[in-house]
Amino acid sequence: MASSALSPATTSQLCPSKSGLLGPSMAARPCKSAANLAGKERGMRRITCQATSIPADRVPDMEKRKLLNLILLGTLSLPTAGMLVPYGAFFAPPGSKGSSSGTIAKDALGNDVVAEEWLKIHNPGDRTLTQGLKGDPTYLVVEPDGSLATYGINAVCTHLGCVVPWNAAENKFVCPCHGSQYNNQGKVVRGPAPLSLALAHCDIDDGKVVFVPWVEEDFRTGLPPWWA
């Protein structure tokens, strides 16, 4: 019985050019598959050598990178800060700049209110709006003797926040929104407003009218100030 074992393949069997099966012109050509494999192996060795042989002077310097990042951050921060400052000044209440203890009152044109000049053009009993604490509309009160009252009356209605006008004919403040009424000192006398108008101290500093927060007892009601 013939043996079924196969003999190992020889080089001539793997490469047809040496087996004599091809013509003389083809036999003279080298074996392409073997040549290609050898070329690929050499190329891989060259690539491996190139990847592992980076010069030391080409390795990234982390300190330099950090320095460049800091320079870039500083370059971007300066113009950004310069843009934010005008926006902050725009949204800040104009009346926030005043004396160290309060806010200088501003008239309708945005000018500082000078007490002496104010009293020349406002009669006794007059109540005229100015810009007060936090930019709120606040009445300056001229007493019957022609002097400036020591308090200012916040004109914001305690019902829904409307600005309450002074009605000289009725000698009281009357809200046009829902009919709330306050006496000539801002004490609520008719709803639906639940509370009296807020107060602010009215002082004179270097000739100018200055509003100072009122934190003491409300002299109109004898109660602690609800707005403080």
VOTIMAR-424634 format. One line per 5 residues: for each residue y, x, z of N, C-alpha, C. Coordinates in nm, 3 decimals. Each point is the difference from the previous one (the first is absolute). Layout:
REM residues N
Y,X,Z,Y,X,Z,Y,X,Z; ...
//
This chain:
REM residues 228
-0.119,0.083,0.000,0.119,-0.083,0.000,0.124,0.087,0.000; 0.097,-0.029,-0.087,0.118,0.086,-0.015,0.089,-0.014,0.120; 0.058,0.109,0.039,0.090,0.002,0.118,0.128,-0.073,-0.034; 0.047,-0.082,0.094,0.124,-0.080,-0.022,0.124,0.069,0.053; -0.011,0.121,0.055,0.118,0.071,0.054,0.089,0.045,-0.113
0.126,-0.012,0.022,0.099,0.040,-0.100,0.049,0.138,0.032; 0.013,0.078,-0.103,0.051,0.135,0.021,0.150,-0.003,0.013; 0.058,0.095,0.076,0.147,0.003,0.015,0.069,0.018,-0.132; 0.114,-0.068,-0.010,0.076,0.008,-0.125,0.059,0.137,-0.015; -0.018,0.053,-0.117,0.054,0.133,-0.028,0.140,-0.014,-0.053
0.069,0.115,-0.008,0.138,0.001,-0.050,0.006,-0.046,-0.143; -0.103,0.035,-0.077,-0.001,-0.039,-0.141,-0.017,-0.149,-0.016; -0.071,-0.061,0.097,-0.016,-0.145,-0.008,0.128,-0.072,0.036; 0.080,0.055,0.095,0.124,-0.065,0.040,0.107,0.020,-0.104; -0.002,0.108,-0.067,0.103,0.028,-0.101,-0.061,-0.010,-0.138
0.031,-0.103,-0.075,-0.063,-0.021,-0.130,0.028,0.112,-0.098; 0.105,0.073,0.022,0.035,0.104,-0.097,-0.101,0.111,-0.003; -0.078,0.015,0.110,-0.098,0.107,0.005,-0.141,-0.049,-0.026; -0.017,-0.126,-0.024,-0.135,-0.054,-0.014,-0.049,0.005,-0.143; 0.089,0.033,-0.093,-0.041,0.006,-0.139,0.001,-0.134,-0.066
0.039,-0.106,0.075,0.002,-0.132,-0.061,0.121,-0.019,-0.088; 0.107,0.078,0.026,0.121,-0.010,-0.079,0.002,0.109,-0.105; 0.091,-0.015,-0.090,0.011,0.096,-0.107,0.058,0.131,0.049; -0.006,0.103,-0.086,0.051,0.132,0.038,0.147,-0.004,0.036; 0.081,-0.086,-0.066,0.143,-0.002,0.031,0.025,-0.057,0.138
-0.078,-0.096,0.043,0.018,-0.059,0.131,-0.056,0.090,0.107; -0.103,0.073,-0.032,-0.062,0.087,0.099,0.093,0.111,0.042; 0.093,0.037,-0.087,0.090,0.109,0.033,0.106,-0.040,0.101; 0.021,-0.132,0.020,0.101,-0.047,0.095,-0.053,0.007,0.142; 0.083,0.033,0.095,-0.045,0.003,0.140,-0.024,-0.141,0.050
-0.068,-0.010,0.106,-0.031,-0.130,0.061,0.127,-0.055,0.065; 0.051,-0.115,-0.054,0.128,-0.055,0.048,-0.008,-0.048,0.144; -0.110,-0.061,0.036,-0.008,-0.056,0.136,0.004,0.110,0.103; -0.071,0.106,-0.023,0.002,0.111,0.096,0.136,0.066,0.004; 0.064,0.015,-0.115,0.132,0.064,-0.004,0.104,-0.087,0.069
-0.009,-0.132,-0.020,0.096,-0.090,0.065,-0.015,0.002,0.151; -0.121,0.000,0.048,-0.024,0.004,0.144,0.055,0.129,0.060; -0.023,0.107,-0.070,0.048,0.128,0.051,0.152,0.003,0.003; 0.065,-0.058,-0.106,0.146,-0.002,-0.004,0.059,-0.086,0.111; -0.062,-0.113,0.029,0.047,-0.088,0.107,-0.011,0.067,0.135
-0.110,0.070,0.021,-0.018,0.070,0.127,0.108,0.106,0.019; 0.029,0.075,-0.107,0.105,0.101,0.011,0.136,-0.064,0.026; 0.028,-0.114,-0.068,0.127,-0.069,0.022,0.014,-0.049,0.143; -0.108,-0.054,0.057,0.003,-0.048,0.137,0.025,0.114,0.097; -0.062,0.116,-0.030,0.023,0.116,0.087,0.145,0.043,-0.006
0.061,-0.004,-0.120,0.140,0.039,-0.011,0.091,-0.098,0.074; -0.028,-0.131,-0.011,0.081,-0.101,0.069,-0.011,0.017,0.150; -0.122,0.026,0.049,-0.020,0.020,0.143,0.077,0.120,0.049; -0.004,0.104,-0.079,0.071,0.121,0.041,0.151,-0.023,0.002; 0.051,-0.075,-0.098,0.144,-0.026,-0.002,0.043,-0.086,0.117
-0.082,-0.098,0.040,0.036,-0.090,0.110,0.000,0.070,0.133; -0.078,0.103,0.014,-0.011,0.067,0.130,0.080,0.128,0.007; 0.077,0.027,-0.104,0.073,0.125,0.000,0.150,-0.023,-0.019; 0.061,-0.102,0.077,0.144,-0.026,-0.007,0.073,0.113,0.072; 0.101,0.056,-0.061,0.074,0.109,0.067,0.065,-0.049,0.129
0.012,0.090,0.095,0.055,-0.036,0.131,0.145,-0.045,-0.009; 0.076,0.057,-0.095,0.141,-0.037,-0.009,0.022,-0.136,-0.060; -0.108,-0.065,-0.052,0.012,-0.134,-0.056,-0.043,-0.108,0.097; -0.044,0.035,0.119,-0.039,-0.098,0.101,0.126,-0.067,0.056; 0.007,-0.136,0.006,0.122,-0.068,0.048,0.037,0.043,0.142
0.129,0.023,0.021,0.053,0.038,0.131,0.048,-0.127,0.071; -0.069,-0.039,0.108,0.033,-0.124,0.070,0.138,0.005,0.065; 0.042,0.116,0.047,0.132,0.012,0.061,0.110,-0.027,-0.102; -0.018,0.054,-0.121,0.099,-0.025,-0.105,0.002,-0.147,-0.037; -0.118,-0.062,-0.004,-0.007,-0.141,-0.034,0.072,-0.085,0.104
-0.020,0.032,0.129,0.070,-0.074,0.106,0.151,0.017,-0.011; 0.042,0.124,-0.031,0.143,0.025,-0.014,0.060,-0.080,-0.115; -0.070,-0.007,-0.112,0.048,-0.078,-0.114,0.006,-0.149,0.033; -0.099,-0.048,0.076,0.001,-0.141,0.040,0.120,-0.031,0.089; 0.032,0.092,0.092,0.115,-0.021,0.088,0.131,0.000,-0.078
0.010,0.093,-0.096,0.120,0.004,-0.083,0.016,-0.129,-0.080; -0.111,-0.050,-0.056,0.004,-0.124,-0.076,0.040,-0.117,0.088; -0.056,-0.006,0.122,0.033,-0.109,0.092,0.148,0.004,0.039; 0.051,0.120,0.028,0.141,0.010,0.035,0.091,-0.038,-0.115; -0.039,0.038,-0.123,0.080,-0.033,-0.117,0.009,-0.151,-0.022
-0.110,-0.071,0.028,0.000,-0.145,-0.017,0.068,-0.072,0.115; -0.005,0.058,0.121,0.055,-0.068,0.118,0.152,-0.004,-0.002; 0.065,0.107,-0.046,0.146,0.005,0.002,0.064,-0.111,-0.083; -0.037,-0.018,-0.127,0.064,-0.111,-0.074,-0.039,-0.137,0.052; -0.123,-0.013,0.054,-0.041,-0.129,0.055,0.086,-0.037,0.120
0.022,0.097,0.090,0.086,-0.026,0.116,0.142,-0.032,-0.043; 0.048,0.070,-0.102,0.135,-0.027,-0.049,0.015,-0.140,-0.058; -0.109,-0.056,-0.053,0.004,-0.135,-0.053,-0.009,-0.104,0.110; -0.073,0.029,0.109,-0.019,-0.097,0.107,0.124,-0.017,0.087; 0.078,0.107,0.018,0.118,-0.008,0.087,0.099,-0.106,-0.048
0.037,-0.006,-0.129,0.093,-0.106,-0.043,-0.057,-0.140,0.018; -0.133,-0.015,-0.021,-0.060,-0.131,0.020,0.010,-0.042,0.145; -0.026,0.093,0.093,0.010,-0.031,0.142,0.142,-0.038,0.040; 0.097,0.072,-0.056,0.140,-0.031,0.031,0.040,-0.135,-0.056; -0.060,-0.037,-0.116,0.033,-0.128,-0.061,-0.049,-0.117,0.083
-0.124,0.011,0.054,-0.058,-0.111,0.075,0.044,-0.003,0.145; 0.061,0.105,0.052,0.049,-0.001,0.139,0.120,-0.093,0.009; 0.008,-0.079,0.106,0.115,-0.090,0.016,0.130,0.078,0.001; 0.100,-0.042,-0.076,0.127,0.073,-0.005,0.067,0.011,0.136; -0.023,-0.098,0.086,0.066,0.003,0.129,-0.070,0.085,0.103
-0.108,0.068,-0.037,-0.075,0.079,0.097,0.074,0.127,0.040; 0.099,0.042,-0.080,0.076,0.119,0.033,0.120,-0.040,0.086; -0.002,0.038,0.124,0.109,-0.037,0.088,0.015,0.102,0.108; 0.059,-0.043,0.109,0.015,0.091,0.113,-0.135,0.020,0.065; -0.003,0.092,0.096,-0.127,0.034,0.064,-0.056,-0.115,0.080
0.084,-0.100,0.040,-0.046,-0.109,0.085,-0.007,-0.134,-0.070; 0.034,-0.008,-0.126,-0.002,-0.129,-0.068,0.021,0.012,-0.149; 0.036,-0.112,-0.061,0.021,-0.008,-0.145,0.142,-0.043,-0.029; 0.069,0.073,-0.083,0.137,-0.035,-0.037,-0.001,-0.126,-0.087; 0.082,-0.098,0.035,0.009,-0.123,-0.077,0.061,0.027,-0.137
-0.050,-0.071,-0.100,0.050,0.013,-0.138,0.057,-0.133,-0.045; 0.111,0.005,-0.074,0.057,-0.124,-0.052,-0.070,-0.039,-0.130; 0.054,-0.102,-0.068,-0.064,-0.050,-0.122,-0.003,0.102,-0.112; 0.089,0.099,0.005,0.004,0.103,-0.103,-0.080,0.124,0.038; -0.060,-0.004,0.118,-0.079,0.115,0.044,0.080,0.106,0.073
0.125,-0.030,0.034,0.084,0.097,0.071,-0.017,-0.016,0.152; 0.021,0.109,0.072,-0.005,-0.007,0.146,0.110,-0.092,0.050; -0.034,-0.082,0.101,0.098,-0.091,0.058,0.081,0.074,0.106; 0.131,0.009,-0.021,0.092,0.059,0.097,0.061,-0.115,0.081; -0.018,0.005,0.130,0.037,-0.113,0.086,0.146,-0.039,-0.017
0.090,0.095,0.003,0.142,-0.031,-0.008,0.036,-0.068,-0.131; -0.054,0.053,-0.110,0.028,-0.059,-0.130,-0.065,-0.138,-0.012; -0.117,-0.016,0.058,-0.070,-0.129,-0.006,0.081,-0.110,0.068; 0.054,0.029,0.116,0.073,-0.101,0.077,0.133,-0.037,-0.065; 0.050,0.085,-0.089,0.125,-0.031,-0.069,-0.018,-0.112,-0.101
-0.120,-0.014,-0.053,-0.023,-0.099,-0.107,-0.094,-0.112,0.042; -0.042,-0.004,0.129,-0.087,-0.106,0.048,0.062,-0.064,0.124; 0.013,-0.129,-0.006,0.070,-0.075,0.104,-0.091,-0.029,0.120; 0.059,-0.038,0.114,-0.079,-0.041,0.116,-0.096,-0.115,-0.034; -0.120,0.010,0.052,-0.101,-0.102,-0.029,-0.078,0.028,-0.128
0.037,0.103,-0.074,-0.068,0.031,-0.126,-0.138,0.058,0.024; -0.091,-0.036,-0.088,-0.136,0.056,0.000,-0.034,0.037,-0.145; -0.010,0.129,-0.025,-0.019,0.050,-0.137,-0.124,0.089,-0.004; -0.077,-0.016,-0.108,-0.123,0.077,-0.014,0.027,0.147,-0.031; -0.079,0.084,0.064,-0.003,0.144,-0.029,-0.146,0.041,-0.008
-0.022,0.123,-0.034,-0.138,0.053,-0.001,-0.025,0.069,0.133; -0.106,-0.044,0.068,-0.026,0.051,0.134,-0.128,0.079,0.013; -0.065,-0.016,0.114,-0.123,0.074,0.029,-0.108,-0.032,-0.103; -0.069,0.103,-0.046,-0.108,-0.013,-0.098,0.048,-0.066,-0.130; 0.131,0.003,-0.023,0.053,-0.061,-0.122,0.014,-0.151,0.008
-0.025,-0.061,0.118,0.008,-0.145,0.013,0.145,-0.048,-0.005; 0.025,-0.118,-0.059,0.135,-0.056,0.002,0.036,-0.038,0.144; 0.114,0.047,0.045,0.042,-0.020,0.140,0.146,-0.039,0.004; 0.030,-0.102,0.080,0.138,-0.047,0.013,0.078,0.083,0.100; 0.119,0.043,-0.043,0.097,0.055,0.093,0.085,-0.115,0.051
0.017,-0.008,0.131,0.071,-0.113,0.061,0.136,0.047,0.052; 0.106,-0.072,-0.038,0.134,0.026,0.052,0.027,-0.105,0.109; 0.026,0.048,0.121,0.022,-0.090,0.114,0.134,-0.075,-0.015; 0.018,-0.109,0.078,0.127,-0.076,-0.008,0.124,0.085,0.030; -0.016,0.107,0.079,0.117,0.083,0.029,0.026,0.106,-0.107
-0.078,-0.003,-0.107,0.020,0.093,-0.111,-0.076,0.131,0.013; -0.078,0.018,0.104,-0.080,0.122,0.016,-0.138,-0.019,-0.063; -0.066,0.112,-0.021,-0.134,-0.004,-0.059,-0.102,-0.027,0.111; -0.088,-0.097,-0.021,-0.102,-0.032,0.099,-0.094,0.118,0.021; -0.059,0.008,0.118,-0.090,0.111,0.032,-0.143,-0.027,-0.047
-0.018,-0.103,-0.077,-0.132,-0.032,-0.054,0.014,-0.041,-0.147; -0.107,0.024,-0.075,-0.009,-0.047,-0.138,-0.115,-0.099,-0.008; 0.006,-0.094,-0.093,-0.101,-0.105,-0.012,-0.077,0.020,-0.131; -0.130,0.020,0.014,-0.086,0.013,-0.117,-0.006,-0.134,-0.074; 0.023,0.002,-0.130,0.012,-0.124,-0.078,-0.133,-0.052,-0.053
-0.112,0.064,0.032,-0.130,-0.042,-0.053,-0.054,-0.115,0.085; -0.022,-0.115,-0.064,-0.049,-0.119,0.070,-0.138,0.026,0.059; -0.021,-0.048,0.122,-0.128,0.023,0.069,-0.107,-0.098,-0.045; 0.032,-0.087,-0.096,-0.101,-0.093,-0.051,-0.079,0.066,-0.113; 0.064,0.020,-0.114,-0.069,0.060,-0.115,0.076,0.116,-0.062
0.102,0.053,0.071,0.065,0.122,-0.046,0.115,-0.017,-0.096; 0.054,-0.120,-0.015,0.118,-0.017,-0.085,0.122,0.062,0.068; 0.099,0.035,-0.080,0.127,0.049,0.055,0.086,-0.121,0.035; 0.037,-0.008,0.127,0.073,-0.117,0.050,0.151,0.023,-0.015; 0.071,-0.087,-0.073,0.146,0.016,-0.015,0.076,-0.059,0.120
0.120,0.050,0.020,0.088,-0.049,0.105,0.081,-0.117,-0.054; -0.004,-0.112,0.073,0.076,-0.119,-0.037,0.120,-0.010,0.094; 0.115,0.049,-0.047,0.119,0.002,0.086,0.048,-0.139,0.036; -0.018,-0.097,-0.091,0.046,-0.136,0.027,-0.076,-0.064,0.116; -0.128,0.029,0.011,-0.082,-0.056,0.107,-0.017,0.096,0.117
0.054,0.122,-0.016,-0.005,0.103,0.105,-0.144,0.033,0.040; -0.088,0.014,-0.099,-0.140,0.035,0.027,-0.064,0.054,-0.128; -0.117,0.059,0.019,-0.078,0.050,-0.113,-0.098,-0.110,-0.043; -0.003,-0.029,-0.128,-0.088,-0.105,-0.053,-0.085,0.059,-0.113; -0.132,-0.005,0.017,-0.090,0.055,-0.102,-0.012,-0.099,-0.116
0.023,0.043,-0.123,-0.009,-0.091,-0.115,-0.143,-0.030,-0.043; -0.096,0.075,0.051,-0.139,-0.017,-0.046,-0.066,-0.123,0.063; 0.001,-0.008,0.134,-0.069,-0.111,0.068,0.084,-0.064,0.110; 0.129,0.034,0.004,0.090,-0.071,0.090,0.007,0.051,0.142; -0.058,0.116,0.030,0.011,0.054,0.135,0.146,0.031,0.032
0.037,-0.016,0.128,0.139,0.022,0.039,0.007,0.088,0.124; 0.106,0.081,0.006,0.023,0.091,0.112,0.147,-0.012,0.039; 0.030,0.017,0.129,0.140,-0.009,0.042,0.077,0.126,-0.042; 0.125,0.010,0.040,0.084,0.110,-0.049,-0.042,0.137,0.052; -0.096,0.005,0.094,-0.055,0.127,0.047,-0.141,0.026,-0.053
-0.048,-0.092,-0.082,-0.131,0.017,-0.060,-0.115,-0.060,0.078; 0.029,-0.076,0.105,-0.106,-0.066,0.077,-0.048,-0.123,-0.076; -0.132,-0.017,-0.011,-0.054,-0.112,-0.075,0.031,-0.131,0.074; 0.049,-0.099,-0.076,0.031,-0.132,0.057,-0.073,-0.111,-0.075; -0.060,0.035,-0.113,-0.075,-0.100,-0.076,-0.106,0.070,-0.084
-0.123,-0.058,0.000,-0.110,0.055,-0.076,0.010,-0.032,-0.149; -0.101,0.046,-0.073,-0.131,0.048,0.048,-0.005,0.145,0.048; 0.110,0.072,-0.001,-0.002,0.138,0.050,-0.041,0.001,0.147; -0.098,0.085,0.037,-0.049,-0.002,0.138,0.080,0.089,0.095; 0.077,0.096,-0.054,0.066,0.099,0.085,0.145,0.019,-0.043
0.077,0.058,0.090,0.140,0.032,-0.031,0.006,0.120,-0.095; 0.115,0.019,-0.062,0.019,0.116,-0.088,0.003,0.127,0.084; -0.052,0.108,-0.056,-0.007,0.127,0.072,0.139,0.058,0.020; 0.012,0.084,0.103,0.127,0.064,0.033,-0.009,0.151,-0.020; 0.117,0.061,-0.013,0.012,0.146,-0.003,0.128,0.038,0.071
-0.002,0.109,0.074,0.123,0.047,0.063,0.097,0.046,-0.109; 0.126,-0.029,0.020,0.103,0.040,-0.095,0.096,0.096,0.071; -0.011,0.128,-0.030,0.083,0.103,0.063,0.096,0.060,-0.102; 0.095,0.077,0.051,0.093,0.073,-0.087,-0.015,0.149,0.028; -0.036,0.075,-0.103,-0.021,0.143,0.013,0.087,0.071,-0.104
0.097,0.079,0.049,0.092,0.071,-0.088,0.072,-0.096,-0.095; 0.035,-0.117,0.054,0.075,-0.098,-0.078,-0.086,-0.090,-0.086; -0.129,0.030,-0.015,-0.087,-0.080,-0.086,-0.089,-0.092,0.084; -0.033,-0.116,-0.058,-0.086,-0.097,0.068,-0.145,0.046,-0.013; -0.068,0.003,0.114,-0.139,0.046,0.003,-0.086,-0.106,0.067
-0.110,-0.036,-0.065,-0.098,-0.093,0.058,-0.107,0.080,0.073; -0.032,-0.046,0.122,-0.102,0.063,0.083,-0.103,-0.107,0.038; -0.130,0.032,-0.002,-0.101,-0.102,0.036,0.026,-0.062,0.138; -0.019,-0.130,0.006,0.017,-0.076,0.125,-0.138,-0.016,0.063; -0.020,0.062,0.116,-0.130,-0.006,0.068,0.011,-0.066,0.137
0.122,-0.037,0.039,0.018,-0.062,0.131,-0.025,-0.152,-0.010; 0.021,-0.066,0.111,-0.014,-0.145,0.006,0.098,-0.067,-0.096; -0.046,-0.107,-0.064,0.084,-0.078,-0.089,0.096,-0.083,0.088; 0.130,0.031,-0.006,0.098,-0.067,0.087,0.014,-0.149,-0.031; -0.044,-0.044,-0.118,0.012,-0.140,-0.038,-0.108,-0.087,0.063
-0.119,0.061,0.022,-0.114,-0.077,0.050,-0.049,0.048,0.136; 0.039,0.123,0.039,-0.050,0.056,0.125,-0.143,0.048,-0.010; -0.051,0.014,-0.122,-0.139,0.043,-0.024,-0.003,0.139,-0.061; -0.116,0.068,0.009,-0.012,0.130,-0.068,0.017,-0.020,-0.151; 0.054,0.099,-0.069,0.021,-0.016,-0.146,-0.132,-0.006,-0.075
-0.020,-0.105,-0.075,-0.125,-0.015,-0.074,-0.014,0.100,-0.114; 0.112,0.056,-0.047,-0.002,0.090,-0.116,-0.024,0.146,0.040; 0.005,0.031,0.130,-0.013,0.139,0.045,-0.146,0.037,0.018
//
